Amino acid sequence: MPSLERDDPVLGDPAAPLTIIEFGCYSCPYTKKAEPVVSEILDYYNGLVNIQFKTFIIPHHDFALEAAIAANCAGRQGRYLGYHDILFEHQLNWSNGSFVSFASSLGLDIDTFIGCLDDSSVVAEVQADSLAGVHAGVIGTPTFFIGEKRVVGPKPFKTFKRLINKELKRNGIELH
């Protein structure tokens, strides 16, 4: 199982006792298809489960690297979650100017954002997430890790619920 990283964003309550790790590609239609279930998990397990999103670049997907870098740059200004949502909302309509436009719509400091896009440390962070995925055995997106269990691809909520309940129980948390 991959390790939790402080520099990767967390969707949901950061203090939740269970963290699911998701490797996803912003350009991947399957990662986008999983987003409603991710939201359902966070709503249903409010305060008990969060999801740490790690970018896993699929090289043949257009703008995959650029989108991941842009999301991290939005995160440096405290707006990762909003940017994450915008990327999936507009996934089919990206162009070279999209990422700055998205940043502007969130009220980010554009000069800081543009400077960040060329920051080698941000590029290295994105590449490190993808490499962590490779080491964890990720071959496609999305891939989720719930404890020691791996879930590949978008799956229905009930698939996640069964695994999450088992993992919570294993950690001494009973649901009623």
C-alpha positions as CSV (number, residue, x, y, z in Angstrom):
1,M,0.0,0.0,0.0
2,P,1.3,3.5,-0.8
3,S,2.0,5.8,2.1
4,L,0.2,9.0,3.1
5,E,2.0,12.2,2.2
6,R,1.6,15.5,3.9
7,D,1.9,17.4,0.6
8,D,-1.0,15.6,-1.1
9,P,-4.4,17.1,-0.8
10,V,-7.1,15.4,1.3
11,L,-10.8,15.5,0.3
12,G,-13.1,15.5,3.3
13,D,-12.2,15.8,7.0
14,P,-8.4,15.7,7.4
15,A,-8.9,14.3,10.9
16,A,-11.0,11.3,9.8
17,P,-9.7,8.0,11.2
18,L,-9.6,6.3,7.8
19,T,-7.8,7.7,4.7
20,I,-8.4,6.1,1.3
21,I,-5.7,6.8,-1.2
22,E,-6.8,7.5,-4.7
23,F,-4.5,7.6,-7.7
24,G,-6.2,9.5,-10.4
25,C,-5.5,11.3,-13.7
26,Y,-7.3,14.6,-14.3
27,S,-7.5,13.7,-18.0
28,C,-8.9,10.2,-17.5
29,P,-12.6,9.8,-18.2
30,Y,-12.7,6.9,-15.7
31,T,-11.3,9.0,-12.9
32,K,-14.0,11.6,-13.7
33,K,-16.6,8.8,-13.7
34,A,-15.6,7.9,-10.2
35,E,-16.0,11.4,-8.8
36,P,-19.7,11.1,-7.9
37,V,-19.0,7.9,-5.9
38,V,-16.1,9.7,-4.2
39,S,-18.5,12.4,-3.2
40,E,-21.0,9.8,-2.0
41,I,-18.3,8.2,0.1
42,L,-17.4,11.5,1.7
43,D,-21.0,12.4,2.4
44,Y,-22.0,8.9,3.8
45,Y,-18.9,8.6,6.0
46,N,-18.7,12.2,7.0
47,G,-15.9,12.6,9.6
48,L,-14.9,8.9,9.4
49,V,-13.3,8.7,6.0
50,N,-11.3,11.1,3.8
51,I,-9.6,10.5,0.5
52,Q,-6.0,11.6,-0.3
53,F,-5.8,12.3,-4.0
54,K,-2.5,11.5,-5.7
55,T,-2.0,12.3,-9.4
56,F,-1.0,9.5,-11.6
57,I,-0.1,10.8,-15.0
58,I,-1.4,8.8,-18.0
59,P,1.1,10.0,-20.7
60,H,-1.2,9.5,-23.7
61,H,-4.0,11.7,-22.1
62,D,-3.9,15.3,-23.3
63,F,-2.9,17.9,-20.7
64,A,-2.5,15.2,-17.9
65,L,0.7,16.6,-16.6
66,E,-0.3,20.3,-17.0
67,A,-3.6,19.7,-15.2
68,A,-1.8,18.0,-12.3
69,I,0.7,20.8,-12.0
70,A,-2.1,23.4,-12.2
71,A,-4.0,21.7,-9.4
72,N,-1.0,21.6,-7.2
73,C,-0.4,25.3,-7.9
74,A,-4.0,26.1,-6.9
75,G,-3.3,24.1,-3.8
76,R,-0.4,26.3,-2.9
77,Q,-2.9,29.2,-2.8
78,G,-5.3,27.1,-0.7
79,R,-7.8,26.4,-3.5
80,Y,-7.0,22.8,-4.4
81,L,-10.5,21.4,-3.8
82,G,-12.2,24.0,-6.0
83,Y,-9.6,23.6,-8.7
84,H,-9.9,19.8,-8.5
85,D,-13.7,20.1,-9.1
86,I,-13.3,22.6,-12.0
87,L,-10.8,20.3,-13.8
88,F,-13.3,17.4,-13.8
89,E,-16.3,19.6,-14.6
90,H,-14.6,21.0,-17.7
91,Q,-12.5,17.9,-18.6
92,L,-13.6,17.7,-22.2
93,N,-13.0,21.4,-22.9
94,W,-9.4,22.0,-22.0
95,S,-7.1,24.1,-24.1
96,N,-3.7,25.8,-23.6
97,G,-5.3,28.8,-21.8
98,S,-7.8,26.8,-19.7
99,F,-5.7,26.3,-16.6
100,V,-5.0,30.0,-16.0
101,S,-8.7,30.8,-16.8
102,F,-9.8,28.3,-14.1
103,A,-7.4,29.9,-11.6
104,S,-8.8,33.3,-12.4
105,S,-12.4,32.0,-11.9
106,L,-11.3,30.9,-8.4
107,G,-9.8,34.3,-7.6
108,L,-6.2,33.0,-7.4
109,D,-3.3,35.4,-7.7
110,I,-2.6,34.9,-11.4
111,D,1.0,36.0,-11.4
112,T,1.8,33.6,-8.5
113,F,-0.1,30.9,-10.3
114,I,1.7,31.3,-13.6
115,G,5.1,31.4,-11.8
116,C,4.1,28.2,-10.0
117,L,3.4,26.4,-13.3
118,D,7.1,26.5,-14.1
119,D,8.3,25.7,-10.6
120,S,10.5,22.6,-10.8
121,S,9.5,21.5,-7.3
122,V,5.8,21.3,-8.3
123,V,6.7,19.2,-11.4
124,A,8.9,17.0,-9.2
125,E,6.0,16.5,-6.7
126,V,3.6,15.5,-9.5
127,Q,6.2,13.0,-10.9
128,A,6.8,11.6,-7.4
129,D,3.1,10.9,-7.0
130,S,3.1,9.0,-10.3
131,L,6.2,7.1,-9.3
132,A,4.6,6.2,-5.9
133,G,1.7,4.8,-7.9
134,V,4.0,2.7,-10.1
135,H,5.7,1.3,-6.9
136,A,2.2,0.5,-5.5
137,G,1.3,-1.4,-8.6
138,V,-1.0,1.2,-10.2
139,I,-1.5,0.5,-13.9
140,G,-4.6,2.5,-14.5
141,T,-6.8,5.2,-13.1
142,P,-8.6,5.6,-10.8
143,T,-7.0,3.1,-8.4
144,F,-8.0,3.3,-4.7
145,F,-6.3,1.8,-1.7
146,I,-8.6,1.1,1.3
147,G,-6.3,-0.4,3.9
148,E,-4.5,-3.3,2.1
149,K,-7.3,-3.6,-0.5
150,R,-7.0,-2.2,-4.0
151,V,-10.0,-1.1,-6.0
152,V,-9.3,-0.4,-9.7
153,G,-11.6,1.7,-11.8
154,P,-14.9,3.4,-11.1
155,K,-17.0,1.0,-9.0
156,P,-20.4,1.4,-7.4
157,F,-20.8,2.8,-3.9
158,K,-21.7,-0.6,-2.5
159,T,-18.3,-2.0,-3.5
160,F,-16.6,0.7,-1.5
161,K,-19.0,0.6,1.4
162,R,-18.3,-3.1,2.0
163,L,-14.5,-2.5,2.1
164,I,-14.7,0.7,4.1
165,N,-17.0,-0.9,6.7
166,K,-14.5,-3.8,7.1
167,E,-11.6,-1.4,7.4
168,L,-13.4,0.8,9.9
169,K,-14.3,-2.3,11.9
170,R,-10.7,-3.6,11.8
171,N,-9.7,-0.2,13.3
172,G,-12.2,-0.5,16.1
173,I,-14.9,1.7,14.6
174,E,-18.4,0.2,14.6
175,L,-21.2,1.7,12.4
176,H,-24.7,1.5,13.5
